[in-house]
């Protein structure tokens, strides 16, 4: 009887691991928000690493994180490195594409707590009452990442952070005379 239970347990675990291995490694998370400001007002907040960190929610999760900026202040090659013992971990963000008043793509490379690479994009689409701002991230999950996603809804977790960040951007952009 014990052998049957042990064999059944091995078969169930193996089946579970095979199911994880067969899942698509592709991941995509996106959120958007209408902001009452023009693309010209918003663009500096997405194209400059220091200004980006004014509205992104990550620094709120660990105010003690060490940030180091390098490269140009804005546009291609603008880099921010972070090191955190908290939620942020350790990583690097480099602007790899920048279309004035339209979009910025940033290559994200995480080294701790686990190695991972993603491409983030913030795009600006003119709308009748301002600008539709879309923040997305895409990448490939490793086997361990896919296993983690079985237990944690990444779209909900990361999406909530994106929503928080977009609200922060909205507050920054809509205050003062530059908002619509």
N, C-alpha and C positions, 0 to 999 in steps of 0.2 A: 504493500500500500504506500509506503514511504517513497519507493522508487517511482511509482506512478505520479505522486504529487510533485516530486522533484523534476521528473521528465516534463510534466505539464507546465511547471513553472519556467523551465528552460525554453520550451516551445513558445510560451506566451511572451517572454522577454525577447526572444529572438525575433518573433513576429513584430513586436512593437518597434524594435530597432531597425528592422528592414523597412517597415512603414515610414519611419523617420527618414531613412536614407533615400527613399523613393520620392519624398516630397520635393517640390521645386525649390531650388535654392534662391530664386528671385524674390526680392522683397521690395515693396514700394509703399510709402506712407505719405499722405498729402493732406494739407488743410489750407483753406483760403478764407479771406476776410476782406470786405469792402472798407476802404479807408478814405475818408474825405480829405484827400490831399492829392496833388498831381504826381505823376511819375517822377518829375524833376525834383520834387521835394523829397520823395521817398528814396530815390536812387542812392544818395550818399550814405544812407543808413544800411544799405545792403552791399555796397561796394567797398566800404572801408572797414577793415578788421576791428579797429577800436570802436567805431560807431556801431558796428554790428553787435558787439558785446554789451552795448547800452540797452538793447531791447531783448536779446536772447535770454531765455530763462535759466540757462545753465549756471550762470554766476550766482544766481539767487540760491541755488541748491548747495553751493560751497563758496561762501564769501572769502575763505582763506586760500582758495586756489591761486597758484602762481601763474600769471599770464606773461608771456614774452612775445613781443611783436617784432617782425623782421620783414625785410623787403620793402617795397614801396608802401606808402600809407594806404593807397587804394588801388583797385584794379588788379590786373594780372600780376601774380607773384606776391600779393599781399598775404602775409602769413601770420597766424597766431598759433602759439604753442601753449598748452596748458598742462599743469601737473597738480593733481588733487588727490588727497588721501580719502576724499569722500566720494560722492555720487558721480562726479565728472570723470574720474580716472585720469589717464594720461593720453595725450594725443596732439594732433596737429590739424589745422585747417588752412588750406591754400586756395586762393582764388585762381581758378584755371580757365574761366571764360567770363567775359564781362561785355555786355551789350548796353551802352548808355541808355538809361531810362526804360530798359526792357527786362533784363535778367542778369543774374550773377550765378555762376556755378562754382561750387567750392568742393574740393576733394578733401574728405575727412579721413584721417588715418588714426585709429585708436591702437594704443599699445598695451594699456592696462585698463581694466582688469583682464581683458582678452584682446587679442589682435583681430582687427576688423577694418574694412575699408568701405566707404560709402561715398556717393556723389549727392550733394545737396544742391538744390536750386531754389532761388527766390525769384519769381517772375512778377512783372508789373503789367497789367492790362488796363488801359484807360476804360473807364466806365462813365455812365451819365452823371453820377454823383461823386466821382472821385476815381479811385484806382482799385481794381481787384488784385489783391496781393496773394500769391500762391506760394506756399513753402512746401517743398517736397524733398524726399530722400529716397534713393534707390541703391541697391547693392545686392550682393550675394551672401546668403547665410551659409556658414560652415555647418557641418553635421551638428556640432555642439550648439550652434545658434538655432538650428531647427529644433533640436531637442528642447532647448530653453523655451522656444515659442509654443511648445505644446502646453506648457504650464503658465506662461505669461502672455497676455494679449498685447503684443508689441504695438499694434495699430492704436489701441486704446491708450497705452502708456505713453508712447512717443507723441501720438496725436494730441494728447492733453497738453504736453509741453509746447508743441507747435502753436496750439490755440492760445496758450498763455503768452508766448512770445509775440504772436501777431497782435494781441491786445496791447501789449507793451509798446509795440511799434505804432499802433494806432494812437495811443496816448501821446507819444513823442511827436508824431507827425501832425496831429490835429491841433496841438496847442500853439498859440501865438499866431502871427499874421500869415505864416506860410501855408496853413491849412486852407481848405476851401470854405 
